[in-house]
């Protein structure tokens, strides 16, 4: 019989703050309609695509430097600033709708995303570890991802009515309000800076490493420790492909032959899968390499089969695939956090985030090439192949090297792999 223990008060407070923050960050009514705003302003498809490039480039350029800043200064501070920058961008979009304002808005949004990426994971893991609950990291972050999905679903449900009543200004105002509330919630995050040992602290510096030293320490750990490096590479290998495919699911849904009005209903199956995947992190957090490889294999097969059916019923399988992808992503992040031991936790996490962003851009290009020849169905089927390859590599590494990803649990009680 499995005995579960109630979380200590400190863990419950941290979790509640995290879930509220995650929900509010994605409860942005502009998300479902900003492409319509751009189009109604007169932008061409090429101009809209260039805005996405500006957004991605900003995130990539600032990802690692902002992670080092979080490690050197304050992770909570960056989590407070992140939604404020995004909110400023949203305000620009509706107050001065034009290509320059949209581009600057994406720069601000990308900067805000970079500030929060790495800092959030590092803060949550560090605080759980301090409370002796590092083993709860996977389930906590899984539920946080579910809270974020619920924020997206709520924004989708409310965007239409609010747009009908007040137009883009009302949608923009609601979006900015959500970011202000997210920043206010972020001030409630506990933060205790990890102590530096005398051996790791430079004599000429004070109690904390500076930004440059923190950046070097984080990059050095990612480069020198093969366990950290392997866990870091697993994050983009798992997260990037399905993260890019999410943008194309409406096209796949339309290709099944349903009416335009039915497309959102099929997408709900996908979002439902993503929601369940986050909630499954707790029972799945001790999957070993074989179980994890099996999870990726099931996801790949379900994705290929669901997309290959070219029938609305196939979206049930696509939802199953996205459920497994979400779960695999949460577990990959948890494994990375458990293996980081140095002071540059947010820095190392940001390196994984940057690698994911770069891989997503590559997936966008690959998808366009395959879809141009074989259509969306073929592109989705091909996108399942990398997951099969990752599963094979994981099993090969386990067989060829004792330990590997083997039976190592995601995190032990002390926050270190056992």
N, C-alpha and C positions, 0 to 999 in steps of 0.2 A: 504494500500500500504506500502511495506517495503522500507524504505529509508536507503541506504548504504552511509557511509561517507568514504572519502579517508583516507588512513593511513597517520599519520604524518611522516615527513622525517626521524626521528629517528627510527620509526618502519620499514619503508621501507629499511633503511640501514641494520638493524639487520636481517630482513627477507632475503635480498639478500645475505648477508654473510652466513647465515644459509643454504640456498638452495645450494650455491656453495660448501660449506663444505660437506654437505650431499652427493651431487653428486660425488665429488672427492673421498670421503672415500670409496664409493662402485664402483668406476670406476677402478677396479683392474682386469687386464686381466688374472691374475693367477687364479681367482675364478673359471672359468669354466673348467680349465685344470689341477689344482694342483693334483687332484686324479690320472690323467694320468701320471704326473711327478713322483709321488710316485711309481706307478706301473711299469713304465719304468725303474726306478732305481732298481727294483727288490724286492720291499716290498710286503709282503703277505697281504691278506685281514685282518688277525689278527693284523698285525703291523700297518696297516693304521687305523684300528679301535682304537688301543691303542693311536695313535696320537690325535684322536678326544677326547679321555678321558683326555689326558694331557691338551689339549686346554680348555675343559670345567672346569677341576679342577682349572686351573690357574685363569680363570675368576671368579669362585665362591670364591676362597680364597682372591682375591684382591678386589672384588666388593665393600664391605662395607668400608674397610680401605681407599680405594682410594676416596670414596665419602666424608668421613670425612676430608681427605686431601684437597679436592676441596673446602669444606666449610671453612677450617681453613686458607688456603693459597691463591689460585687463581684458579678459574674454567677455566679461559681462558688459563692459563699456562698448565693445564692438557690437554686441548683440543689441544694445540700445540704439546705436547709431544706424545699424543696417536697415531697419524698417523706415527710419526717418529719411534716409537717402532715397529709398524706393518711393516713398510717399511724395517727396519733392518732384520726382520724375513724373508720377501720375498727375500731379497738379499742373505741371507744365503742359502735358498732353491736352488737357481740357481747357486751360486758360489761354493758350496760344497755339492752337492746332496748326502745325506746319511741319515740313520735313526737318528743319533745324531743331525745332522743339522736340520732335519725336526722337531724333538722334541723341540729343542731350539727355532726354528722359531715359533712354536705354543705357546710356553711360552711367547715370545715377543708379538705375536699377541694377545694372551689372556690378557696380561698385558695392552696393548694399548686399548683393548676394555673395560677393567675395568676402566681405567683412564677416558675414555670419557663417560661411562655410569653413569648417575646421574648428572655429571657436566654439560652436555649439556642442559638437561631439566631444571635444576636449574638456569643456567645462562639465558636461554631464558625467563623463566617465570619471574625471578627477573627484568630483563631489561624491559620487557613489562609492568610489574606492575609499575615500576618507571616512565614509560612514560604514565601511565594512560590507558594502552591498554591490561590489563590482560585478558579481554574477548576475545582477538584475539588469545590466546594461542593455542586452539584446531585447528583452521584453519591453523595457522602458522606451527605447528608441523605436521599436516596432509599433507600439501604441501611439507614439508621437507622430509617426508617419501616417497612421490611420486618422489621427486628429487633423492632420494637414489635408488628407483626402476629403474628410468631411467638410473642411473649410471650402475646398474647391467645389464640392457638390452643392453646398449652400449658396455659394456665389453664382453658380450656374442657375439655380432655381430662382434667385432674386434679381438677377441682372435684367431679365426681360421685363418684369413689371416695373422696376425702377426706371429703366430706360424709357418705357412707354409713358410714364408719368412726368419725369423731369428731364429726359434726354441725357446726353453725355455729361453735362455739368453735374447732374444729380448722381450719376454712376461714379463720376470722378470724386465727388465730395465723399461719398460713402467709402470709396477705396482709400482715400487719404485718412479718413477717420479710423479705419481698420489698422493702418500702419501706426497711427498715434497710440492706439490702444495696445498694439503689439509692443511698442517701445516702452510704454508704461509697465506692462507685464514683465518685460525683460529686466527692469530694475529690481524685481523681486527674486531674481536668481541669486542663490548663495554663491559666494566665491571665496575660496581659501587657496592662496597661492602655495604650490608645493614647496617644501623646504629644500634648500640646496645643500648638498654635502660639501664638506671642505675640499674634498678631492676634485669635485666637478666645478667649483666656483673659482674663477680667476681672482688672484689676490688683489689685482689693481681695481677691481670693480666692487660695487656694494653688494647688497643682499640679492640683487636680481641681475640676470644677464641682460645686456643691452640688446637692441633690435638686431644688429648685425651678428652678434655672437649667438643669439638665439637661432637666427636663420641658419648659420653655419652648423650649429649643433643638430638642428632638426634634419638638415640635408645630409649631414655626415651619418646620422643614425640610419636614415633610409638607404644610404649607399653602402654602408659597411656591414650592417647586420642582415644576413641572408633571410632570417625569419621575418624580420620587419619588411624587407624588400619583397618577399614572396606574398605576404599578406597585402602589401600596398598594391602590387600588380593585380591581385585578384579582384580588387574593387572595380577598376575600370573594365576588366575583362567580363565582369558580371553586370555592372550597372549601365554601361554605355549603350549597348545595342537596343535593349528594350526601352531605355530612356529616349532614344531617338525614334524608335518605332511608334511611340505614343503619339507623336505629331501626325502620323499617317493613318491612324486607325479610322478616322472619319472617311478617308478615301477607300479603305478596304471595305468598310461597312456599305458605302454607296455602291460598290462593285458587286455586292450580293444581289442587287436588283430591287432593293426596298425603296420606298418613297423617301424623299428628303426628310420628311417629318418623322420618319421611323429611325433615322440614323442615330439621334440622341439616345433612343431606347437601347440600341445595340451597344452603344458606348457605355451605358450604365452597367452592362455585364462586365465590361473591362474594369471599370472603376470599382465595382463590387469585388472583383478578384483582387485588386490591389489592396483594398481595405482588409479583406480576410488575410491576405499575406502578411500584413503588419501585425495582426493579432495572433498569428501562429508562431511568432518569434519565440515566445516563452516555452512552449513544449518542444520546439525544434532546436533550441540553442545549444544542445550538446551533440548535435549531429557530427559524426566523424567524417573522414574523407569519403568513404564509400557512400554513406548516406547523402552527403552533399553532392557528390557526383551524380547519384541517382536522381536527386532533386533537379539538377540542371538537365539531365536527360529527359525526364518527364516533361519539363517545361518546353524543351526544344521540340519534342515529338508533338505535344499538344498544340504548340504554335504552328508548326508546319501542317498538321492535320486540319486544324481549324481554319487556317487561311486557305488551304488547298480545297476545301469543300465548296467554296464559292456559293455558300448558302447561309442564310441568317443563323441557322442552328450552329454553324461553325463558330460563332462568337462565344458560345458556351465554352468551347475548348480554348479559344483565345483568352477568355477570362481566367481559365484554369492556369494557362501559361503565365499570365501577368501576376497571378497570385503567387506562383512559385518564384518568379523573378523578383518580386518585392521581398519575399522571405529570404531568398539567396543574397540579396543586396544588404539587408539588415544584418544577416549573419556574417557577411564579409567585412562590414564595417566593425562589428563587434570583435571579430578576430584580430583586425588591425589594432584596435584600441588596446586589446589585451596584450599585444606583443610590444607596444611602445613602452620603453622604460626611461627614456631621457627627458630633458626639460622641454623639448620642442614638440609636444604632442599635437598642438594645433597646426604647427608647420608641416609635420609629416602627413597629417590628415589633409591639409590643403594641397600637398603634392599629389595625393590620390585624387582629390577633386579636380585638379588641373589636368591630370592624365585622363580622367573621365571626360572632361569637356573637350579635350583634343580628340579623343576617340569618337565622341559623338559627332563632331564635325566630319571626321572621316566616314562615319556611317551615313551621314546625310549624303555625301558624295557618292558612296557606293550604292545607296538606295536609288538615287536618281538614275544612275547608269543601268541598274538591273530593271527598274520599273519602266524605263524608256524602251527596253527591248521586250520584256515579258509581262509588264503590267504590275500592279500592286500585289497581286496574289503571289507571283513569282518572287518579288522582292522580300515578302514576309517569309516565304519558305526558305529562301537563301539565308535570311537573317538568323534562322534557327541553327545553321551549321556551326557558327563559332561556339555556341554553347556545348555542342557535342564535343568539339575539339578541347574546350576547357575541361570538360569531364574526363576525357582521355588523359590529358596532361596531369590532372590531379591524381588519378589512379596510378599513372606511371611513376609520379614522384613519390607516392606512398610506397610502392613496391620496391623502388630503387634506393630509398633512403629511409632508414628507420626513424620514426618520429614524424617527419614531414608535416603534413596536415593531419595525418593519422587519426588517432583517437583522442587527440587533444581537445578538451572542451573549450568553448569559446573563452571563458574566463574563470579563474579560480576565485576563492573567497577573498584573496588579497588583491585581486585585480591583475594577477600575473598568470600566465599559462601554467597549468599544473602538469 
